[in-house]
Amino acid sequence: MKWRLIIDRPRDAFTNMAIDFALLKLNKRPTVRFYEWLPAAVSIGYFQSLKEEVDIKKCDELGIDYVRRITGGGAVFHDKELTYSITIAEKNDFISRDINKSYETICSAIIAGLENIDISAEYVPLNDLVVNGKKISGCAQTRKQKKLLQHGTLLIETDVSKMFSVLKVPNEKIKGKLIKNVKERVTSLKKELEREVSFEELCKALQQGFEDYFDIEFEFDEITKEEFYLAEKLKQEKFLKKEWNFKR
């Protein structure tokens, strides 16, 4: 059975999270989706507090979305990146019931994809990829109804100053030092390759990486009417709701 590959157009944060959830709920075969965020956004992990993690006033001023994910992990600023999601049944032979191993398996496919554009990345448990010791990707996971959703980011470019204008830090006095520290610990494809990397180029590289690592073949597909209908329902009833985004 071929896996589905959806190369999506840029969407707002609420739609992106709703589509990933809909793909999880309706999953019938392994599905990989590549997408971008428009406008830029902050997503927080399921267990986090939006008020504690995000400068909501600054986001509103800059027109930046903010949304709670159904996956765990920390707050992430989404801008100039590729986000991938994979939805797959837990019973699939590729997926271990051990969370650590399943992270490593999926991240290994991403690593294989990055090799196609001459990026040598390493997996660092639990959910990071690093290049030359610097983080270039993070991911998060959830499992529901015996199915798995993992989504993660790949930094094409980084703007750490903009990131910390919307993400809160515990102590404003150390913000400058923290920004400097993050600049030293985080990298991007543009920085590593010293050239522009397009979303399309990265999609092609990752597609090949998944196919090679899992020894599968993709079938290009679009979000179905059923999936989009459910996503729109989830968006309106969940991801746009203050009760969801401010629940902690």
Secondary structure as the mmCIF struct_conf table of DSSP 4:
data_model
#
loop_
_struct_conf.conf_type_id
_struct_conf.id
_struct_conf.beg_label_comp_id
_struct_conf.beg_label_asym_id
_struct_conf.beg_label_seq_id
_struct_conf.end_label_comp_id
_struct_conf.end_label_asym_id
_struct_conf.end_label_seq_id
HELX_LH_PP_P HELX_LH_PP_P1 LYS A 2 LYS A 2
STRN STRN1 TRP A 3 ILE A 7
HELX_LH_PP_P HELX_LH_PP_P2 ASP A 8 PRO A 10
STRN STRN2 ARG A 11 ARG A 11
HELX_RH_AL_P HELX_RH_AL_P1 ALA A 13 LYS A 25
TURN_TY1_P TURN_TY1_P1 LEU A 26 LEU A 26
BEND BEND1 LYS A 28 ARG A 29
STRN STRN3 THR A 31 TYR A 35
STRN STRN4 TRP A 37 TRP A 37
BEND BEND2 LEU A 38 PRO A 39
STRN STRN5 ALA A 41 ILE A 44
TURN_TY1_P TURN_TY1_P2 TYR A 46 PHE A 47
BEND BEND3 GLN A 48 GLN A 48
HELX_RH_AL_P HELX_RH_AL_P2 LEU A 50 GLU A 53
STRN STRN6 VAL A 54 VAL A 54
HELX_RH_AL_P HELX_RH_AL_P3 ILE A 56 LEU A 62
TURN_TY1_P TURN_TY1_P3 GLY A 63 GLY A 63
STRN STRN7 ASP A 65 ARG A 68
BEND BEND4 ILE A 70 THR A 71
BEND BEND5 GLY A 73 GLY A 73
STRN STRN8 VAL A 76 HIS A 78
BEND BEND6 ASP A 79 LYS A 80
STRN STRN9 GLU A 81 ALA A 89
TURN_TY1_P TURN_TY1_P4 GLU A 90 LYS A 91
BEND BEND7 ASN A 92 ASN A 92
TURN_TY1_P TURN_TY1_P5 ASP A 93 PHE A 94
BEND BEND8 ARG A 97 ASP A 98
HELX_RH_AL_P HELX_RH_AL_P4 ILE A 99 GLU A 115
TURN_TY1_P TURN_TY1_P6 ASN A 116 ASP A 118
STRN STRN10 GLU A 122 VAL A 124
TURN_TY1_P TURN_TY1_P7 PRO A 125 ASN A 127
STRN STRN11 ASP A 128 VAL A 131
TURN_TY1_P TURN_TY1_P8 ASN A 132 GLY A 133
STRN STRN12 LYS A 134 LYS A 144
TURN_TY1_P TURN_TY1_P9 GLN A 145 LYS A 146
STRN STRN13 LYS A 147 LEU A 155
BEND BEND9 ILE A 156 GLU A 157
HELX_RH_AL_P HELX_RH_AL_P5 VAL A 160 VAL A 166
STRN STRN14 LEU A 167 LEU A 167
BEND BEND10 PRO A 170 PRO A 170
HELX_RH_3T_P HELX_RH_3T_P1 GLU A 172 ILE A 174
HELX_RH_AL_P HELX_RH_AL_P6 LYS A 175 ARG A 185
STRN STRN15 VAL A 186 VAL A 186
HELX_RH_AL_P HELX_RH_AL_P7 LEU A 189 LEU A 193
TURN_TY1_P TURN_TY1_P10 GLU A 194 GLU A 194
BEND BEND11 ARG A 195 ARG A 195
HELX_RH_AL_P HELX_RH_AL_P8 PHE A 199 PHE A 214
TURN_TY1_P TURN_TY1_P11 ASP A 215 ASP A 215
STRN STRN16 PHE A 218 PHE A 220
HELX_RH_AL_P HELX_RH_AL_P9 LYS A 225 LEU A 234
HELX_RH_PI_P HELX_RH_PI_P1 LYS A 235 PHE A 239
TURN_TY1_P TURN_TY1_P12 LEU A 240 LEU A 240
HELX_RH_AL_P HELX_RH_AL_P10 LYS A 242 ASN A 245
TURN_TY1_P TURN_TY1_P13 PHE A 246 PHE A 246
#
